[in-house]
Amino acid sequence: MMHDSTYKAPSVDHLGFLDHPEDWTEDFARQTAPIVGITQGLTDRHWAVIRYLRSQFEKTGRCPLLYFVCSDNGLSVADLQALFPSGYLRGACRLAGISYRDSILCSPCHGKDDRQCTAKGIDKVYRVDVLGFLVDPDEWDSAFAIHRAREMGIEAGLTQQHWEVLDHLRNVYDETGDVPTVYSVCEELGLSLETLAQLFPSGYHRGAVKLAGLRVH
């Protein structure tokens, strides 16, 4: 393969994944292919998968699941392995400029409130118990709530109304050392139980309290 002297490598992390998925180009895929074990160049079948991954990422902001990659492209797992011998994430996704982290990352933040930024705190480690509750409430920050909300199925992200509830929970806890009851939260914030259920479909304790980094002992 001829070396492209005009190619300028974009910024990558210590594993070789793009730091910024939007920096992806076809040249990046071509130059990275030999590094992930594809020494004979990228074929049409490789490009079909790579472009599928890019398309899905641009639509959803997420790294698609392996199942859908195979199903939508008429491939078996063995077919995908033959195309990308270093693996799905370390091969196909890396060439497409996305990574496992993009399962919870979306586009860069443009809002005034960094609490709406899904990229915030991605590398931070939080200690949680077996049920997913934060072990130490002092470790809580907005990034914990943002990413945990996605896992709970709050796909549209946390709205101002969500944050009002979470801020109230945190403030009451800071003042009293206790988690307020669902009734007092509704009363103080003027919310109905139905509204609270819509905001936190996992429930008050398993939803709102967990997102606030608290737990009832």
C-alpha positions as CSV (number, residue, x, y, z in Angstrom):
1,M,0.0,0.0,0.0
2,M,1.4,3.4,-1.0
3,H,2.1,5.8,1.8
4,D,0.1,9.0,1.6
5,S,2.6,11.7,2.5
6,T,-0.2,14.3,2.8
7,Y,-2.1,12.3,5.4
8,K,-2.2,14.0,8.8
9,A,-3.0,11.6,11.6
10,P,-5.8,12.8,14.0
11,S,-5.5,12.6,17.7
12,V,-6.0,9.2,19.2
13,D,-6.0,7.7,22.7
14,H,-3.6,5.2,24.2
15,L,-5.5,2.4,22.5
16,G,-5.5,4.0,19.1
17,F,-9.2,5.1,19.1
18,L,-10.0,8.5,17.8
19,D,-10.3,11.1,20.6
20,H,-13.0,12.8,18.6
21,P,-15.2,10.7,16.3
22,E,-15.9,13.7,14.1
23,D,-12.3,13.7,13.0
24,W,-12.8,10.5,11.1
25,T,-11.8,10.2,7.5
26,E,-11.5,7.3,5.0
27,D,-7.8,7.9,5.1
28,F,-7.8,7.3,8.8
29,A,-9.4,3.9,8.2
30,R,-6.9,3.0,5.4
31,Q,-3.9,4.0,7.4
32,T,-5.1,2.2,10.5
33,A,-6.1,-1.1,8.7
34,P,-2.6,-2.6,8.8
35,I,-2.2,-1.8,12.5
36,V,-5.3,-4.0,13.2
37,G,-4.2,-6.9,11.1
38,I,-5.7,-6.0,7.7
39,T,-2.6,-6.1,5.6
40,Q,-4.1,-6.5,2.1
41,G,-6.1,-3.4,2.1
42,L,-9.8,-2.7,2.7
43,T,-12.2,-4.4,0.5
44,D,-15.8,-3.5,-0.4
45,R,-17.0,-5.8,2.4
46,H,-14.8,-3.9,4.9
47,W,-16.1,-0.6,3.7
48,A,-19.7,-1.7,3.9
49,V,-19.3,-2.5,7.6
50,I,-17.3,0.7,8.3
51,R,-19.8,2.9,6.6
52,Y,-22.6,1.2,8.3
53,L,-21.0,1.9,11.7
54,R,-20.4,5.5,10.7
55,S,-24.0,5.9,9.5
56,Q,-25.5,4.4,12.7
57,F,-23.2,6.5,14.9
58,E,-24.2,9.7,13.0
59,K,-27.9,8.9,13.5
60,T,-27.8,7.8,17.1
61,G,-24.5,9.0,18.6
62,R,-23.8,5.5,19.7
63,C,-21.6,2.5,18.9
64,P,-24.1,-0.1,17.5
65,L,-24.4,-3.5,19.1
66,L,-22.5,-6.4,17.4
67,Y,-25.8,-8.2,16.9
68,F,-27.3,-5.4,14.7
69,V,-24.0,-5.0,12.7
70,C,-24.1,-8.6,11.7
71,S,-27.9,-8.8,11.2
72,D,-28.2,-5.6,9.1
73,N,-25.2,-6.6,6.9
74,G,-26.0,-10.2,6.4
75,L,-22.9,-11.4,8.3
76,S,-22.2,-14.1,10.8
77,V,-19.9,-13.6,13.7
78,A,-17.4,-15.7,11.8
79,D,-17.7,-13.5,8.7
80,L,-17.0,-10.4,10.8
81,Q,-14.1,-12.0,12.5
82,A,-12.6,-12.9,9.1
83,L,-12.9,-9.3,8.0
84,F,-11.7,-7.8,11.2
85,P,-9.3,-10.3,12.9
86,S,-8.5,-8.0,15.8
87,G,-12.1,-8.0,16.9
88,Y,-15.3,-5.9,16.5
89,L,-14.3,-3.1,18.8
90,R,-10.6,-3.1,18.3
91,G,-11.0,-3.7,14.5
92,A,-14.2,-2.6,12.9
93,C,-15.1,0.1,15.4
94,R,-11.6,1.5,15.6
95,L,-11.4,1.8,11.8
96,A,-14.8,3.5,11.8
97,G,-13.5,6.1,14.3
98,I,-15.8,5.1,17.2
99,S,-15.3,3.0,20.4
100,Y,-17.2,1.3,23.2
101,R,-17.2,4.7,25.0
102,D,-19.5,6.0,22.2
103,S,-22.3,3.8,23.6
104,I,-22.8,6.6,26.0
105,L,-21.3,9.5,24.2
106,C,-23.1,11.9,21.9
107,S,-22.0,14.9,20.0
108,P,-19.8,17.5,21.7
109,C,-21.5,19.8,24.1
110,H,-22.7,23.2,23.0
111,G,-25.0,24.1,25.9
112,K,-24.3,26.6,28.6
113,D,-24.9,24.0,31.4
114,D,-22.2,21.3,31.4
115,R,-24.6,19.1,33.2
116,Q,-26.1,18.4,29.8
117,C,-22.8,17.2,28.4
118,T,-22.6,13.4,28.1
119,A,-18.9,13.5,27.5
120,K,-18.2,15.0,30.9
121,G,-16.6,12.6,33.4
122,I,-16.4,9.7,31.0
123,D,-13.1,8.4,32.5
124,K,-14.0,8.8,36.1
125,V,-14.6,5.7,38.2
126,Y,-17.5,5.6,40.6
127,R,-17.9,3.0,43.4
128,V,-21.4,1.5,43.4
129,D,-23.0,-1.3,45.2
130,V,-24.5,-4.4,43.6
131,L,-27.8,-2.5,42.8
132,G,-26.0,0.4,41.2
133,F,-26.3,2.9,44.1
134,L,-23.4,5.2,44.7
135,V,-21.4,3.9,47.8
136,D,-20.2,7.3,48.9
137,P,-22.6,10.3,48.2
138,D,-19.6,12.6,48.2
139,E,-18.4,11.0,45.0
140,W,-21.5,12.2,43.1
141,D,-21.3,14.7,40.3
142,S,-23.5,15.6,37.4
143,A,-21.7,13.1,35.1
144,F,-22.8,10.2,37.3
145,A,-26.4,11.2,36.9
146,I,-26.1,11.8,33.1
147,H,-24.6,8.5,32.3
148,R,-26.7,6.5,34.8
149,A,-29.9,8.1,33.3
150,R,-29.0,6.6,29.9
151,E,-28.7,3.2,31.5
152,M,-32.1,3.6,33.0
153,G,-33.8,4.3,29.7
154,I,-34.1,8.1,30.0
155,E,-33.1,8.3,26.3
156,A,-33.8,12.0,25.8
157,G,-31.5,13.0,28.7
158,L,-32.1,14.9,31.9
159,T,-34.3,17.9,31.6
160,Q,-34.4,21.0,33.8
161,Q,-37.3,19.3,35.7
162,H,-35.1,16.2,36.3
163,W,-32.4,18.4,37.7
164,E,-34.8,20.3,40.0
165,V,-35.7,17.0,41.6
166,L,-32.0,15.8,41.8
167,D,-30.9,19.2,43.2
168,H,-33.6,19.1,45.8
169,L,-32.6,15.6,46.9
170,R,-29.0,16.6,47.2
171,N,-29.8,19.8,49.1
172,V,-32.1,18.1,51.6
173,Y,-29.5,15.3,52.1
174,D,-26.7,17.9,52.6
175,E,-28.8,19.7,55.2
176,T,-30.3,16.8,57.1
177,G,-28.2,13.7,56.2
178,D,-31.4,11.9,55.2
179,V,-33.1,11.1,51.9
180,P,-36.5,12.9,51.8
181,T,-39.6,10.8,51.2
182,V,-41.3,10.7,47.9
183,Y,-44.3,12.5,49.4
184,S,-42.2,15.4,50.7
185,V,-40.5,15.8,47.4
186,C,-43.8,16.0,45.5
187,E,-45.1,18.5,48.1
188,E,-42.0,20.7,48.1
189,L,-41.7,20.8,44.3
190,G,-45.4,20.9,43.5
191,L,-45.2,17.6,41.6
192,S,-47.9,14.9,41.3
193,L,-46.9,11.3,41.7
194,E,-47.8,10.7,38.1
195,T,-45.4,13.4,36.9
196,L,-42.6,12.0,39.1
197,A,-43.3,8.6,37.7
198,Q,-43.0,10.0,34.1
199,L,-39.7,11.7,35.0
200,F,-38.3,8.6,36.6
201,P,-39.8,5.5,35.1
202,S,-37.6,3.2,37.2
203,G,-39.3,4.6,40.4
204,Y,-38.5,7.1,43.1
205,H,-35.8,5.1,44.9
206,R,-34.4,3.2,42.0
207,G,-34.6,6.2,39.7
208,A,-34.5,9.7,41.3
209,V,-32.6,8.7,44.5
210,K,-30.1,6.6,42.6
211,L,-29.4,9.4,40.1
212,A,-28.9,11.8,42.9
213,G,-26.1,9.5,44.2
214,L,-28.0,8.7,47.4
215,R,-29.6,5.5,48.8
216,V,-31.9,4.7,51.7
217,H,-30.2,2.6,54.3
